Amino acid sequence: MAVVRFHLLSTLSPADVQRVLTDFSAERAQAWPTIDAEHFEVHGMGDTWAEVTEGTSAAWERARYEWVPGGDRVTITTLDSKLFGAGGGWVFRMTPEAGGTRVDVELTRQPSTIKGKMLAALLPVAAPASLRKSFAKPLQAR
């Protein structure tokens, strides 16, 4: 299992960070650079959860998002993934910080294929910088 941890400093409030993370409108594919419209589908959604497929042709994931409105955490459980299969996911923790929010991110991957295992071995080294970059614009991180 591969685990990647890093943090971002966002100019948004914790509630606004949660709103961005849990916005499953058609604009999601425009806001997030790692999601294209062809690989974005909302399968179901409630007040505190959503099940979506998102990503690109190279790396898509079907996941269940869960949160408490006004809470400090969004948890994403991977149900299926082109690269890694089921298991693992994301946890975003939001902590108010002067002028914005500290967003602590934890990514866990449980690879089931040889290719997935090779990619997972590289994640702790390569992922933090590229993920920070892809999250910077939607989360207004500095």
Kinemage of the C-alpha trace (Angstrom):
@kinemage 1
@onewidth
@group {chain A} dominant
@subgroup {mainchain}
@vectorlist {calphas} color= white
{ca met a 1} P 0.000 0.000 0.000
{ca ala a 2} L 1.263 3.465 -0.898
{ca val a 3} L 0.493 6.491 1.265
{ca val a 4} L 1.152 10.095 0.265
{ca arg a 5} L 0.702 13.013 2.661
{ca phe a 6} L 1.069 16.717 1.995
{ca his a 7} L -0.689 19.983 2.754
{ca leu a 8} L -1.793 23.123 0.966
{ca leu a 9} L -2.531 26.617 2.238
{ca ser a 10} L -5.743 27.871 0.686
{ca thr a 11} L -7.073 31.423 0.694
{ca leu a 12} L -10.583 29.925 0.953
{ca ser a 13} L -12.453 29.338 4.208
{ca pro a 14} L -12.858 25.715 5.378
{ca ala a 15} L -16.511 25.804 4.276
{ca asp a 16} L -15.498 27.043 0.819
{ca val a 17} L -12.823 24.339 0.504
{ca gln a 18} L -15.467 21.756 1.343
{ca arg a 19} L -17.827 23.327 -1.194
{ca val a 20} L -15.186 23.098 -3.949
{ca leu a 21} L -14.339 19.491 -3.080
{ca thr a 22} L -18.017 18.471 -3.087
{ca asp a 23} L -19.265 20.458 -6.084
{ca phe a 24} L -20.393 17.823 -8.583
{ca ser a 25} L -21.975 20.202 -11.065
{ca ala a 26} L -21.056 20.204 -14.759
{ca glu a 27} L -18.389 22.843 -14.000
{ca arg a 28} L -16.313 20.263 -12.077
{ca ala a 29} L -14.556 19.106 -15.245
{ca gln a 30} L -13.650 22.719 -16.051
{ca ala a 31} L -12.408 23.532 -12.535
{ca trp a 32} L -10.181 20.483 -11.990
{ca pro a 33} L -7.315 19.878 -14.451
{ca thr a 34} L -7.335 16.115 -13.789
{ca ile a 35} L -10.993 15.648 -14.797
{ca asp a 36} L -12.331 15.727 -18.328
{ca ala a 37} L -16.018 15.882 -19.241
{ca glu a 38} L -15.928 12.489 -21.003
{ca his a 39} L -14.809 10.788 -17.789
{ca phe a 40} L -17.099 12.568 -15.333
{ca glu a 41} L -20.356 10.976 -14.232
{ca val a 42} L -22.413 11.399 -11.082
{ca his a 43} L -23.957 8.018 -10.226
{ca gly a 44} L -25.821 9.186 -7.112
{ca met a 45} L -25.767 12.029 -4.629
{ca gly a 46} L -27.239 13.047 -1.282
{ca asp a 47} L -26.694 15.827 1.254
{ca thr a 48} L -23.591 14.164 2.729
{ca trp a 49} L -22.349 11.850 -0.014
{ca ala a 50} L -21.821 11.401 -3.745
{ca glu a 51} L -20.714 8.515 -5.917
{ca val a 52} L -18.903 9.653 -9.037
{ca thr a 53} L -16.581 8.515 -11.765
{ca glu a 54} L -13.996 11.133 -12.686
{ca gly a 55} L -10.587 11.472 -14.239
{ca thr a 56} L -9.226 11.054 -17.740
{ca ser a 57} L -8.804 8.201 -20.210
{ca ala a 58} L -5.348 7.590 -18.712
{ca ala a 59} L -6.463 7.554 -15.060
{ca trp a 60} L -10.116 7.448 -14.001
{ca glu a 61} L -11.584 6.531 -10.647
{ca arg a 62} L -15.053 5.655 -9.368
{ca ala a 63} L -15.325 6.848 -5.785
{ca arg a 64} L -17.693 7.572 -2.933
{ca tyr a 65} L -17.339 11.008 -1.341
{ca glu a 66} L -18.574 11.521 2.222
{ca trp a 67} L -18.676 14.683 4.343
{ca val a 68} L -20.555 16.433 7.120
{ca pro a 69} L -21.890 19.829 5.990
{ca gly a 70} L -19.806 22.477 7.734
{ca gly a 71} L -17.391 19.778 8.903
{ca asp a 72} L -13.633 19.662 8.635
{ca arg a 73} L -13.161 16.546 6.509
{ca val a 74} L -14.021 15.084 3.120
{ca thr a 75} L -13.340 11.361 2.739
{ca ile a 76} L -13.172 9.696 -0.657
{ca thr a 77} L -13.204 5.909 -0.925
{ca thr a 78} L -12.021 4.357 -4.191
{ca leu a 79} L -14.559 1.853 -5.486
{ca asp a 80} L -12.775 1.167 -8.780
{ca ser a 81} L -9.843 2.683 -10.629
{ca lys a 82} L -8.178 2.127 -13.979
{ca leu a 83} L -4.718 2.100 -12.423
{ca phe a 84} L -5.209 0.778 -8.904
{ca gly a 85} L -8.529 -1.027 -8.564
{ca ala a 86} L -10.714 -0.789 -5.475
{ca gly a 87} L -9.418 0.239 -2.067
{ca gly a 88} L -7.663 3.240 -0.703
{ca gly a 89} L -8.765 6.770 -1.408
{ca trp a 90} L -8.332 10.324 -0.195
{ca val a 91} L -8.853 12.238 3.026
{ca phe a 92} L -8.956 16.045 2.999
{ca arg a 93} L -8.825 17.750 6.428
{ca met a 94} L -9.485 21.460 6.651
{ca thr a 95} L -8.147 23.588 9.507
{ca pro a 96} L -8.753 27.343 9.724
{ca glu a 97} L -5.548 29.290 9.430
{ca ala a 98} L -4.966 33.043 9.323
{ca gly a 99} L -6.413 34.284 6.062
{ca gly a 100} L -7.644 30.889 4.881
{ca thr a 101} L -7.375 27.167 5.447
{ca arg a 102} L -4.696 24.560 5.846
{ca val a 103} L -5.744 21.528 3.800
{ca asp a 104} L -4.037 18.293 4.844
{ca val a 105} L -4.288 15.650 2.144
{ca glu a 106} L -3.724 11.921 2.503
{ca leu a 107} L -3.821 9.639 -0.534
{ca thr a 108} L -3.802 5.873 -0.072
{ca arg a 109} L -3.483 3.433 -2.956
{ca gln a 110} L -3.803 -0.347 -2.822
{ca pro a 111} L -2.532 -1.542 -6.200
{ca ser a 112} L -3.770 -4.838 -7.569
{ca thr a 113} L -1.732 -5.105 -10.777
{ca ile a 114} L 1.979 -5.103 -11.568
{ca lys a 115} L 1.631 -1.720 -13.293
{ca gly a 116} L -0.278 -0.368 -10.299
{ca lys a 117} L 2.389 -1.630 -7.890
{ca met a 118} L 5.123 0.059 -9.920
{ca leu a 119} L 3.187 3.339 -9.997
{ca ala a 120} L 2.400 3.097 -6.284
{ca ala a 121} L 6.100 2.776 -5.497
{ca leu a 122} L 6.700 6.137 -7.205
{ca leu a 123} L 3.782 7.979 -5.590
{ca pro a 124} L 5.471 9.079 -2.342
{ca val a 125} L 8.252 10.723 -4.350
{ca ala a 126} L 6.455 12.100 -7.416
{ca ala a 127} L 2.876 12.717 -6.287
{ca pro a 128} L 3.080 15.545 -3.723
{ca ala a 129} L 4.422 18.176 -6.128
{ca ser a 130} L 2.132 17.234 -9.021
{ca leu a 131} L -0.936 16.959 -6.782
{ca arg a 132} L -0.216 20.335 -5.145
{ca lys a 133} L -0.042 21.838 -8.626
{ca ser a 134} L -3.315 20.246 -9.785
{ca phe a 135} L -5.147 21.305 -6.586
{ca ala a 136} L -3.715 24.852 -6.491
{ca lys a 137} L -6.219 26.549 -8.802
{ca pro a 138} L -9.489 24.923 -7.666
{ca leu a 139} L -8.572 25.252 -3.974
{ca gln a 140} L -6.958 28.682 -4.444
{ca ala a 141} L -3.787 27.469 -2.765
{ca arg a 142} L -0.646 29.505 -2.482
